Every structure is written in structure tokens, then in C-alpha cells.
């Protein structure tokens, strides 16, 4: 099993920045390769993909809505994934979730994740 704990959410003004962290733990996490991703869900909307990173950190993928503003990175020595969010907009307001999926290849995933964190609230005021 894998446990994911997000942190770093909060209230920020338009144009501001936040960095989310996702700490992973579990008996198998250090023994296998895991692709990681960030998703978000705004009130009344479905959860959507934000960013993904492969197990090595060498490949990333972003939703068009955040490309150029958000950066995903990982530190495998710390079992932690980050989401640096710059130039935040009110439409970025949502609960942000970290996700993990065990993989055999170096793919970046947009879906199919089995493990999820509890989420952290990000609110961008106008």
C-alpha cells in the first residue's frame, strides 16, 4: 500500500504563488517505480488532471490550462512530489490531490491512478 499526504495549500491573491508537496510512504513505495500526478477538483466540477511526472522525473506533462505557470518535480530520495504554482488565477481555486500509480515503464500518466491523497485546498482571491 501507498499513503500520500499533501500540504502547502492556502489562500493567495491573483498572481501569487504556492508550492504544494506530496509525501509518499508505504512498504512498497521505495521498492517499485511509481508515476505521480496532481489533480484538482473545483466545486461543482469533475476532478481534472493538472500535471504528471514519470518515475525518474525525466518526463512531465501538463494540462493546457496550467502549462507555463505550474511545474511538477520530484525528489525520490525524499519520496516527495512538488507542484510549484505561479501566476495563480481565481480559476485555479480547487482542492488539489496527489496521486500515484505503480509502473514498469517511464510513462507519464494522465489517468489510471490507484493511490490518492486526501487533498489540500487552494483558494485564489481576485
Beta strands, then each sheet from edge to edge (+ up, - down):
strand 1: 3-7
strand 2: 10-13
strand 3: 18-25
strand 4: 33-41
strand 5: 48-53
strand 6: 60-62
strand 7: 70-75
strand 8: 80-85
strand 9: 94-103
strand 10: 115-116
strand 11: 120-125
sheet 1: 1+ 3- 8+ 7-
sheet 2: 2+ 11+ 9- 4+ 5- 6+
sheet 3: 2+ 11+ 9- 10+
end
